[in-house]
Amino acid sequence: MDKICCLAYLLYQSDNEEVKNIAIELLNGEISLKDIKKRKELKKYITATEAKINKVDTHEVVLFVEKFMLMEA
């Protein structure tokens, strides 16, 4: 799995609905990681998720991507 998918998955685990929506936007390329890092209110979430990225269950990430990634026909 790539870094963006893993970060989006980890962000989606948050209890904060805004962070969950940002995670889906990140997954679908509607917002960049650089833009997220510029937002002070999201900085703590990004820092926490980047620390966990090597411990992520890739099978769970795949399921998350299958559920939330938008595909154009």
Sequence and secondary structure as in RCSB ss.txt:
>XXXX:A:sequence
MDKICCLAYLLYQSDNEEVKNIAIELLNGEISLKDIKKRKELKKYITATEAKINKVDTHEVVLFVEKFMLMEA
>XXXX:A:secstr
  HHHHHHHHHHTSS HHHHHHHHHHHTTSS HHHHHH HHHHHHHHHHHHHGGG  HHHHHHHHHHH     
